[in-house]
Amino acid sequence: MSTLLGKLLKFWQKQAAPLLENAPRLLVSDAALEFISRSSSQSPNFETGGILIGHHSGSDIIVRKATDAGPNAKRSQCGFLRDRSHCQKILEQEFAVSGADYVGEWHTHVIDLPRPSSGDLQTLAGIILDPDYDFPSFCMILAVVGGESPRIAGYVVTAYSCTRRPARKTVKVVETELTRLEKDADSRAL
């Protein structure tokens, strides 16, 4: 029995390898990571977050800036709703200066949940499947508050058409390594 399970495990690992090799990368500026870490530490009892601004390079995501939740955000221990007009205003300013766009969301978990919640996954699927956005990929940075410093993880979501049913899309969410942008790339304009 264990031999059969071992063979099945190897088979599925082999099947999944190309998907993981082709997974989009998530590159994040030091400034964005420091902002997320600092903001997370300042809100240990209630969730907070904001949007991520940057651009796509193919399906890779380059995050240059993270916003705060805004003055009219709603926060609780189990969720938060960002101040949309506040975040939209910042996004419009960044777009006017550099052409940077909305590439993701970030938020905290103040309970020990080191992965996206079911609500997080629904949000990600809704955004990547929304034809108004038409993103090749979208990201979420999650900061779990607790201990001396937040634990920060990145997730990238993509959608692809099934070969038999092109109108139907499959959503894939992958935890990915957060790669820091090199200093010279980090200093370039958005």
Secondary structure, DSSP 8 states (H G I E B T S, - for coil): -HHHHHHHHHHHHHHHHHHHHT---EEE-HHHHHHHHHHHHT-SSS--EEEEEEEEETTEEEEEEE----TT-EE-SS-EE--HHHHHHHHHHHHHHH--EEEEEEEEESSS--S--HHHHHHHHHHHH-TTT--S-EEEEEEE--SSS-EEEEEEEEEEE-SS-TTSEEEEEEEE-EEE--HHHHHS--
